Amino acid sequence: MRGLYNITSNAQLAAIAFLIRKIAISNQDCVIFLHEKIKKTLEDMEREGVDIVFSSFFPGFERWLELPRINEVLSVINRMKYLNFIQLEPSEHL
């Protein structure tokens, strides 16, 4: 992930990781629209402070994080090797 062009610091990379973790653990929906969830979480981070996604569960990370842009988060997700999407059967759609 460090090789992605627009990610400029470890603080930004950590913020992206915590953002993805927050979406993963807080999701209660059967269907997730990832772009919308990321956009909403970024808006929350901008409004309430970047550290709303921080978790002290992972020692070794500083609390200081940099707000990433949506394209940077999507670039990281695009590079994830083991991200699984479950395709619904036509009868399961909302």
N, CA, C and O atoms as a printed pandas DataFrame, in Angstrom:
     atom_number atom_name residue_name chain_id  residue_number  x_coord  y_coord  z_coord
0              1         N          MET        A               1    0.817   -1.193    0.000
1              2        CA          MET        A               1    0.000    0.000    0.000
2              3         C          MET        A               1    0.862    1.259    0.000
3              4         O          MET        A               1    0.466    2.300   -0.525
4              5         N          ARG        A               2    2.035    1.148    0.592
5              6        CA          ARG        A               2    2.902    2.324    0.663
6              7         C          ARG        A               2    3.323    2.811   -0.723
7              8         O          ARG        A               2    3.724    3.965   -0.877
8              9         N          GLY        A               3    3.237    1.952   -1.721
9             10        CA          GLY        A               3    3.635    2.321   -3.064
10            11         C          GLY        A               3    2.581    3.079   -3.844
11            12         O          GLY        A               3    2.852    3.545   -4.951
12            13         N          LEU        A               4    1.390    3.213   -3.294
13            14        CA          LEU        A               4    0.359    3.969   -3.987
14            15         C          LEU        A               4    0.763    5.441   -4.044
15            16         O          LEU        A               4    1.210    6.016   -3.051
16            17         N          TYR        A               5    0.603    6.018   -5.186
17            18        CA          TYR        A               5    1.129    7.353   -5.476
18            19         C          TYR        A               5    0.615    8.441   -4.547
19            20         O          TYR        A               5    1.399    9.270   -4.084
20            21         N          ASN        A               6   -0.682    8.460   -4.263
21            22        CA          ASN        A               6   -1.270    9.575   -3.521
22            23         C          ASN        A               6   -1.215    9.435   -2.010
23            24         O          ASN        A               6   -1.541   10.388   -1.303
24            25         N          ILE        A               7   -0.820    8.295   -1.495
25            26        CA          ILE        A               7   -0.705    8.142   -0.047
26            27         C          ILE        A               7    0.654    8.691    0.355
27            28         O          ILE        A               7    1.695    8.157   -0.029
28            29         N          THR        A               8    0.628    9.762    1.132
29            30        CA          THR        A               8    1.847   10.517    1.373
30            31         C          THR        A               8    2.491   10.281    2.738
31            32         O          THR        A               8    3.624   10.704    2.968
32            33         N          SER        A               9    1.781    9.612    3.642
33            34        CA          SER        A               9    2.356    9.456    4.982
34            35         C          SER        A               9    1.818    8.199    5.663
35            36         O          SER        A               9    0.801    7.639    5.255
36            37         N          ASN        A              10    2.512    7.776    6.695
37            38        CA          ASN        A              10    2.040    6.652    7.505
38            39         C          ASN        A              10    0.751    7.001    8.236
39            40         O          ASN        A              10   -0.091    6.132    8.460
40            41         N          ALA        A              11    0.594    8.269    8.610
41            42        CA          ALA        A              11   -0.628    8.704    9.300
42            43         C          ALA        A              11   -1.843    8.577    8.385
43            44         O          ALA        A              11   -2.936    8.249    8.847
44            45         N          GLN        A              12   -1.663    8.829    7.117
45            46        CA          GLN        A              12   -2.753    8.688    6.157
46            47         C          GLN        A              12   -3.052    7.211    5.910
47            48         O          GLN        A              12   -4.215    6.822    5.810
48            49         N          LEU        A              13   -2.028    6.403    5.814
49            50        CA          LEU        A              13   -2.199    4.965    5.624
50            51         C          LEU        A              13   -2.907    4.337    6.824
51            52         O          LEU        A              13   -3.783    3.489    6.659
52            53         N          ALA        A              14   -2.527    4.752    8.024
53            54        CA          ALA        A              14   -3.181    4.248    9.236
54            55         C          ALA        A              14   -4.648    4.670    9.275
55            56         O          ALA        A              14   -5.507    3.884    9.676
56            57         N          ALA        A              15   -4.942    5.905    8.860
57            58        CA          ALA        A              15   -6.332    6.373    8.836
58            59         C          ALA        A              15   -7.174    5.541    7.876
59            60         O          ALA        A              15   -8.334    5.241    8.159
60            61         N          ILE        A              16   -6.590    5.173    6.743
61            62        CA          ILE        A              16   -7.313    4.334    5.780
62            63         C          ILE        A              16   -7.587    2.962    6.378
63            64         O          ILE        A              16   -8.688    2.429    6.236
64            65         N          ALA        A              17   -6.601    2.392    7.040
65            66        CA          ALA        A              17   -6.783    1.077    7.669
66            67         C          ALA        A              17   -7.851    1.129    8.752
67            68         O          ALA        A              17   -8.709    0.248    8.811
68            69         N          PHE        A              18   -7.814    2.134    9.601
69            70        CA          PHE        A              18   -8.821    2.269   10.652
70            71         C          PHE        A              18  -10.209    2.534   10.069
71            72         O          PHE        A              18  -11.208    2.051   10.604
72            73         N          LEU        A              19  -10.278    3.297    8.978
73            74        CA          LEU        A              19  -11.555    3.565    8.323
74            75         C          LEU        A              19  -12.168    2.269    7.794
75            76         O          LEU        A              19  -13.355    2.017    8.001
76            77         N          ILE        A              20  -11.378    1.454    7.121
77            78        CA          ILE        A              20  -11.872    0.183    6.597
78            79         C          ILE        A              20  -12.307   -0.718    7.747
79            80         O          ILE        A              20  -13.333   -1.392    7.649
80            81         N          ARG        A              21  -11.542   -0.738    8.830
81            82        CA          ARG        A              21  -11.900   -1.546   10.002
82            83         C          ARG        A              21  -13.217   -1.070   10.595
83            84         O          ARG        A              21  -14.071   -1.885   10.943
84            85         N          LYS        A              22  -13.390    0.244   10.712
85            86        CA          LYS        A              22  -14.628    0.787   11.289
86            87         C          LYS        A              22  -15.836    0.379   10.449
87            88         O          LYS        A              22  -16.869   -0.006   10.997
88            89         N          ILE        A              23  -15.717    0.457    9.147
89            90        CA          ILE        A              23  -16.814    0.048    8.276
90            91         C          ILE        A              23  -17.103   -1.444    8.456
91            92         O          ILE        A              23  -18.263   -1.853    8.520
92            93         N          ALA        A              24  -16.060   -2.239    8.536
93            94        CA          ALA        A              24  -16.228   -3.693    8.650
94            95         C          ALA        A              24  -16.912   -4.084    9.959
95            96         O          ALA        A              24  -17.812   -4.924    9.954
96            97         N          ILE        A              25  -16.498   -3.489   11.083
97            98        CA          ILE        A              25  -17.049   -3.921   12.370
98            99         C          ILE        A              25  -18.385   -3.268   12.702
99           100         O          ILE        A              25  -19.137   -3.785   13.529
100          101         N          SER        A              26  -18.689   -2.141   12.069
101          102        CA          SER        A              26  -19.942   -1.464   12.394
102          103         C          SER        A              26  -21.059   -1.802   11.416
103          104         O          SER        A              26  -22.189   -1.348   11.594
104          105         N          ASN        A              27  -20.769   -2.576   10.406
105          106        CA          ASN        A              27  -21.775   -2.888    9.402
106          107         C          ASN        A              27  -22.795   -3.874    9.947
107          108         O          ASN        A              27  -22.438   -4.940   10.448
108          109         N          GLN        A              28  -24.061   -3.511    9.846
109          110        CA          GLN        A              28  -25.154   -4.380   10.256
110          111         C          GLN        A              28  -26.087   -4.694    9.089
111          112         O          GLN        A              28  -27.115   -5.351    9.256
112          113         N          ASP        A              29  -25.713   -4.218    7.919
113          114        CA          ASP        A              29  -26.566   -4.363    6.744
114          115         C          ASP        A              29  -26.297   -5.679    6.027
115          116         O          ASP        A              29  -25.177   -6.190    6.044
116          117         N          CYS        A              30  -27.324   -6.213    5.403
117          118        CA          CYS        A              30  -27.159   -7.406    4.566
118          119         C          CYS        A              30  -26.450   -7.040    3.276
119          120         O          CYS        A              30  -25.643   -7.812    2.757
120          121         N          VAL        A              31  -26.755   -5.867    2.767
121          122        CA          VAL        A              31  -26.147   -5.381    1.539
122          123         C          VAL        A              31  -25.392   -4.112    1.880
123          124         O          VAL        A              31  -25.921   -3.238    2.567
124          125         N          ILE        A              32  -24.176   -4.005    1.412
125          126        CA          ILE        A              32  -23.379   -2.812    1.678
126          127         C          ILE        A              32  -22.980   -2.174    0.356
127          128         O          ILE        A              32  -22.501   -2.848   -0.556
128          129         N          PHE        A              33  -23.181   -0.892    0.270
129          130        CA          PHE        A              33  -22.737   -0.112   -0.867
130          131         C          PHE        A              33  -21.453    0.578   -0.420
131          132         O          PHE        A              33  -21.478    1.635    0.211
132          133         N          LEU        A              34  -20.344   -0.043   -0.762
133          134        CA          LEU        A              34  -19.044    0.332   -0.224
134          135         C          LEU        A              34  -18.704    1.791   -0.478
135          136         O          LEU        A              34  -18.219    2.473    0.425
136          137         N          HIS        A              35  -18.946    2.282   -1.678
137          138        CA          HIS        A              35  -18.623    3.670   -1.999
138          139         C          HIS        A              35  -19.390    4.621   -1.084
139          140         O          HIS        A              35  -18.829    5.601   -0.592
140          141         N          GLU        A              36  -20.668    4.335   -0.856
141          142        CA          GLU        A              36  -21.487    5.183    0.025
142          143         C          GLU        A              36  -21.006    5.120    1.466
143          144         O          GLU        A              36  -20.947    6.145    2.145
144          145         N          LYS        A              37  -20.658    3.912    1.947
145          146        CA          LYS        A              37  -20.166    3.768    3.328
146          147         C          LYS        A              37  -18.863    4.532    3.521
147          148         O          LYS        A              37  -18.675    5.199    4.538
148          149         N          ILE        A              38  -17.968    4.435    2.549
149          150        CA          ILE        A              38  -16.689    5.146    2.639
150          151         C          ILE        A              38  -16.935    6.644    2.635
151          152         O          ILE        A              38  -16.360    7.370    3.446
152          153         N          LYS        A              39  -17.779    7.108    1.734
153          154        CA          LYS        A              39  -18.080    8.536    1.639
154          155         C          LYS        A              39  -18.675    9.063    2.941
155          156         O          LYS        A              39  -18.281   10.126    3.422
156          157         N          LYS        A              40  -19.625    8.319    3.513
157          158        CA          LYS        A              40  -20.234    8.752    4.772
158          159         C          LYS        A              40  -19.216    8.765    5.908
159          160         O          LYS        A              40  -19.196    9.700    6.708
160          161         N          THR        A              41  -18.376    7.744    5.987
161          162        CA          THR        A              41  -17.371    7.691    7.045
162          163         C          THR        A              41  -16.375    8.836    6.900
163          164         O          THR        A              41  -15.976    9.437    7.898
164          165         N          LEU        A              42  -15.973    9.143    5.681
165          166        CA          LEU        A              42  -15.069   10.277    5.458
166          167         C          LEU        A              42  -15.723   11.594    5.859
167          168         O          LEU        A              42  -15.070   12.463    6.438
168          169         N          GLU        A              43  -17.006   11.746    5.555
169          170        CA          GLU        A              43  -17.734   12.953    5.966
170          171         C          GLU        A              43  -17.797   13.047    7.489
171          172         O          GLU        A              43  -17.621   14.127    8.052
172          173         N          ASP        A              44  -18.048   11.920    8.154
173          174        CA          ASP        A              44  -18.060   11.894    9.620
174          175         C          ASP        A              44  -16.690   12.259   10.178
175          176         O          ASP        A              44  -16.588   13.009   11.149
176          177         N          MET        A              45  -15.638   11.726    9.561
177          178        CA          MET        A              45  -14.274   12.022   10.010
178          179         C          MET        A              45  -13.959   13.495    9.857
179          180         O          MET        A              45  -13.312   14.093   10.717
180          181         N          GLU        A              46  -14.417   14.082    8.759
181          182        CA          GLU        A              46  -14.168   15.496    8.522
182          183         C          GLU        A              46  -14.942   16.370    9.514
183          184         O          GLU        A              46  -14.429   17.378    9.999
184          185         N          ARG        A              47  -16.169   15.973    9.805
185          186        CA          ARG        A              47  -17.030   16.753   10.698
186          187         C          ARG        A              47  -16.649   16.567   12.175
187          188         O          ARG        A              47  -16.575   17.541   12.923
188          189         N          GLU        A              48  -16.407   15.318   12.592
189          190        CA          GLU        A              48  -16.206   15.016   14.009
190          191         C          GLU        A              48  -14.741   14.864   14.408
191          192         O          GLU        A              48  -14.417   14.809   15.594
192          193         N          GLY        A              49  -13.879   14.797   13.433
193          194        CA          GLY        A              49  -12.461   14.616   13.716
194          195         C          GLY        A              49  -11.985   13.274   13.179
195          196         O          GLY        A              49  -12.700   12.274   13.247
196          197         N          VAL        A              50  -10.805   13.266   12.659
197          198        CA          VAL        A              50  -10.248   12.082   12.005
198          199         C          VAL        A              50  -10.121   10.912   12.972
199          200         O          VAL        A              50  -10.238    9.755   12.568
200          201         N          ASP        A              51   -9.886   11.201   14.221
201          202        CA          ASP        A              51   -9.625   10.115   15.170
202          203         C          ASP        A              51  -10.879    9.362   15.622
203          204         O          ASP        A              51  -10.790    8.527   16.521
204          205         N          ILE        A              52  -12.044    9.633   15.025
205          206        CA          ILE        A              52  -13.233    8.832   15.369
206          207         C          ILE        A              52  -13.085    7.392   14.894
207          208         O          ILE        A              52  -13.788    6.504   15.377
208          209         N          VAL        A              53  -12.176    7.153   13.952
209          210        CA          VAL        A              53  -11.965    5.790   13.465
210          211         C          VAL        A              53  -10.842    5.083   14.225
211          212         O          VAL        A              53  -10.642    3.880   14.054
212          213         N          PHE        A              54  -10.109    5.819   15.062
213          214        CA          PHE        A              54   -8.966    5.260   15.768
214          215         C          PHE        A              54   -9.399    4.177   16.761
215          216         O          PHE        A              54  -10.449    4.280   17.395
216          217         N          SER        A              55   -8.582    3.155   16.877
217          218        CA          SER        A              55   -8.830    2.099   17.856
218          219         C          SER        A              55   -7.554    1.826   18.629
219          220         O          SER        A              55   -6.508    1.584   18.027
220          221         N          SER        A              56   -7.623    1.861   19.938
221          222        CA          SER        A              56   -6.449    1.562   20.767
222          223         C          SER        A              56   -6.205    0.061   20.858
223          224         O          SER        A              56   -5.260   -0.378   21.513
224          225         N          PHE        A              57   -7.053   -0.726   20.203
225          226        CA          PHE        A              57   -6.897   -2.177   20.174
226          227         C          PHE        A              57   -5.591   -2.575   19.493
227          228         O          PHE        A              57   -5.050   -3.648   19.759
228          229         N          PHE        A              58   -5.090   -1.713   18.619
229          230        CA          PHE        A              58   -3.851   -1.974   17.891
230          231         C          PHE        A              58   -2.739   -1.083   18.422
231          232         O          PHE        A              58   -2.624    0.069   18.002
232          233         N          PRO        A              59   -1.918   -1.588   19.334
233          234        CA          PRO        A              59   -0.814   -0.773   19.847
234          235         C          PRO        A              59    0.220   -0.542   18.749
235          236         O          PRO        A              59    0.325   -1.324   17.803
236          237         N          GLY        A              60    0.963    0.515   18.885
237          238        CA          GLY        A              60    1.998    0.816   17.908
238          239         C          GLY        A              60    1.591    1.861   16.895
239          240         O          GLY        A              60    2.415    2.313   16.100
240          241         N          PHE        A              61    0.328    2.248   16.914
241          242        CA          PHE        A              61   -0.135    3.306   16.030
242          243         C          PHE        A              61   -0.308    4.578   16.841
243          244         O          PHE        A              61   -0.855    4.561   17.943
244          245         N          GLU        A              62    0.164    5.674   16.281
245          246        CA          GLU        A              62   -0.050    6.959   16.941
246          247         C          GLU        A              62   -1.497    7.399   16.717
247          248         O          GLU        A              62   -2.123    7.034   15.722
248          249         N          ARG        A              63   -2.000    8.167   17.634
249          250        CA          ARG        A              63   -3.382    8.628   17.524
250          251         C          ARG        A              63   -3.524    9.689   16.446
251          252         O          ARG        A              63   -4.629    9.929   15.960
252          253         N          TRP        A              64   -2.447   10.314   16.070
253          254        CA          TRP        A              64   -2.506   11.360   15.059
254          255         C          TRP        A              64   -2.680   10.724   13.687
255          256         O          TRP        A              64   -1.831    9.948   13.248
256          257         N          LEU        A              65   -3.777   11.051   13.006
257          258        CA          LEU        A              65   -4.096   10.503   11.691
258          259         C          LEU        A              65   -4.342   11.645   10.717
259          260         O          LEU        A              65   -4.713   12.748   11.119
260          261         N          GLU        A              66   -4.135   11.374    9.436
261          262        CA          GLU        A              66   -4.420   12.352    8.395
262          263         C          GLU        A              66   -5.637   11.903    7.606
263          264         O          GLU        A              66   -5.780   10.721    7.294
264          265         N          LEU        A              67   -6.504   12.832    7.289
265          266        CA          LEU        A              67   -7.720   12.533    6.543
266          267         C          LEU        A              67   -7.366   12.154    5.108
267          268         O          LEU        A              67   -6.781   12.953    4.377
268          269         N          PRO        A              68   -7.721   10.936    4.708
269          270        CA          PRO        A              68   -7.478   10.551    3.313
270          271         C          PRO        A              68   -8.617   11.030    2.419
271          272         O          PRO        A              68   -9.676   11.436    2.899
272          273         N          ARG        A              69   -8.381   10.975    1.123
273          274        CA          ARG        A              69   -9.449   11.255    0.167
274          275         C          ARG        A              69  -10.087    9.937   -0.244
275          276         O          ARG        A              69   -9.496    8.872   -0.060
276          277         N          ILE        A              70  -11.278   10.005   -0.793
277          278        CA          ILE        A              70  -12.000    8.791   -1.157
278          279         C          ILE        A              70  -11.224    7.972   -2.192
279          280         O          ILE        A              70  -11.239    6.742   -2.140
280          281         N          ASN        A              71  -10.555    8.632   -3.122
281          282        CA          ASN        A              71   -9.791    7.904   -4.137
282          283         C          ASN        A              71   -8.661    7.087   -3.529
283          284         O          ASN        A              71   -8.345    6.004   -4.022
284          285         N          GLU        A              72   -8.058    7.589   -2.476
285          286        CA          GLU        A              72   -6.987    6.860   -1.811
286          287         C          GLU        A              72   -7.525    5.620   -1.105
287          288         O          GLU        A              72   -6.901    4.559   -1.137
288          289         N          VAL        A              73   -8.688    5.757   -0.466
289          290        CA          VAL        A              73   -9.307    4.610    0.208
290          291         C          VAL        A              73   -9.698    3.555   -0.825
291          292         O          VAL        A              73   -9.458    2.364   -0.627
292          293         N          LEU        A              74  -10.295    3.997   -1.920
293          294        CA          LEU        A              74  -10.694    3.066   -2.968
294          295         C          LEU        A              74   -9.483    2.390   -3.615
295          296         O          LEU        A              74   -9.562    1.229   -4.016
296          297         N          SER        A              75   -8.370    3.110   -3.718
297          298        CA          SER        A              75   -7.140    2.516   -4.260
298          299         C          SER        A              75   -6.632    1.398   -3.364
299          300         O          SER        A              75   -6.187    0.360   -3.854
300          301         N          VAL        A              76   -6.697    1.602   -2.063
301          302        CA          VAL        A              76   -6.273    0.567   -1.118
302          303         C          VAL        A              76   -7.186   -0.648   -1.225
303          304         O          VAL        A              76   -6.711   -1.783   -1.263
304          305         N          ILE        A              77   -8.491   -0.416   -1.272
305          306        CA          ILE        A              77   -9.430   -1.530   -1.391
306          307         C          ILE        A              77   -9.199   -2.286   -2.693
307          308         O          ILE        A              77   -9.303   -3.512   -2.729
308          309         N          ASN        A              78   -8.890   -1.564   -3.750
309          310        CA          ASN        A              78   -8.610   -2.192   -5.036
310          311         C          ASN        A              78   -7.386   -3.107   -4.967
311          312         O          ASN        A              78   -7.310   -4.096   -5.695
312          313         N          ARG        A              79   -6.440   -2.784   -4.105
313          314        CA          ARG        A              79   -5.222   -3.578   -3.968
314          315         C          ARG        A              79   -5.343   -4.742   -2.990
315          316         O          ARG        A              79   -4.441   -5.575   -2.894
316          317         N          MET        A              80   -6.446   -4.797   -2.273
317          318        CA          MET        A              80   -6.610   -5.859   -1.275
318          319         C          MET        A              80   -6.736   -7.197   -1.970
319          320         O          MET        A              80   -7.564   -7.377   -2.862
320          321         N          LYS        A              81   -5.914   -8.118   -1.555
321          322        CA          LYS        A              81   -5.833   -9.415   -2.210
322          323         C          LYS        A              81   -6.999  -10.328   -1.850
323          324         O          LYS        A              81   -7.471  -11.089   -2.695
324          325         N          TYR        A              82   -7.459  -10.263   -0.631
325          326        CA          TYR        A              82   -8.466  -11.203   -0.148
326          327         C          TYR        A              82   -9.763  -10.531    0.268
327          328         O          TYR        A              82  -10.349  -10.884    1.291
328          329         N          LEU        A              83  -10.204   -9.587   -0.504
329          330        CA          LEU        A              83  -11.479   -8.938   -0.238
330          331         C          LEU        A              83  -12.553   -9.714   -0.979
331          332         O          LEU        A              83  -12.508   -9.827   -2.204
332          333         N          ASN        A              84  -13.500  -10.240   -0.256
333          334        CA          ASN        A              84  -14.541  -11.054   -0.867
334          335         C          ASN        A              84  -15.854  -10.289   -0.908
335          336         O          ASN        A              84  -16.276   -9.688    0.079
336          337         N          PHE        A              85  -16.471  -10.326   -2.044
337          338        CA          PHE        A              85  -17.797   -9.772   -2.212
338          339         C          PHE        A              85  -18.738  -10.931   -2.442
339          340         O          PHE        A              85  -18.439  -11.833   -3.225
340          341         N          ILE        A              86  -19.847  -10.915   -1.783
341          342        CA          ILE        A              86  -20.835  -11.979   -1.930
342          343         C          ILE        A              86  -21.918  -11.484   -2.865
343          344         O          ILE        A              86  -22.548  -10.455   -2.623
344          345         N          GLN        A              87  -22.120  -12.216   -3.914
345          346        CA          GLN        A              87  -23.142  -11.834   -4.873
346          347         C          GLN        A              87  -24.464  -12.479   -4.464
347          348         O          GLN        A              87  -24.548  -13.686   -4.236
348          349         N          LEU        A              88  -25.481  -11.646   -4.381
349          350        CA          LEU        A              88  -26.803  -12.134   -4.006
350          351         C          LEU        A              88  -27.474  -12.821   -5.180
351          352         O          LEU        A              88  -27.273  -12.457   -6.339
352          353         N          GLU        A              89  -28.252  -13.792   -4.861
353          354        CA          GLU        A              89  -29.089  -14.418   -5.878
354          355         C          GLU        A              89  -30.199  -13.431   -6.234
355          356         O          GLU        A              89  -30.585  -12.612   -5.400
356          357         N          PRO        A              90  -30.713  -13.497   -7.453
357          358        CA          PRO        A              90  -31.770  -12.536   -7.845
358          359         C          PRO        A              90  -32.942  -12.486   -6.880
359          360         O          PRO        A              90  -33.539  -11.423   -6.705
360          361         N          SER        A              91  -33.289  -13.589   -6.253
361          362        CA          SER        A              91  -34.431  -13.604   -5.336
362          363         C          SER        A              91  -34.121  -12.942   -3.996
363          364         O          SER        A              91  -35.035  -12.655   -3.224
364          365         N          GLU        A              92  -32.827  -12.695   -3.711
365          366        CA          GLU        A              92  -32.436  -12.095   -2.429
366          367         C          GLU        A              92  -32.298  -10.588   -2.498
367          368         O          GLU        A              92  -32.100   -9.950   -1.463
368          369         N          HIS        A              93  -32.394   -9.994   -3.678
369          370        CA          HIS        A              93  -32.255   -8.544   -3.805
370          371         C          HIS        A              93  -33.386   -7.846   -3.062
371          372         O          HIS        A              93  -34.488   -8.374   -2.915
372          373         N          LEU        A              94  -33.077   -6.660   -2.608
373          374        CA          LEU        A              94  -34.064   -5.878   -1.850
374          375         C          LEU        A              94  -35.201   -5.413   -2.705
375          376         O          LEU        A              94  -36.110   -4.745   -2.213
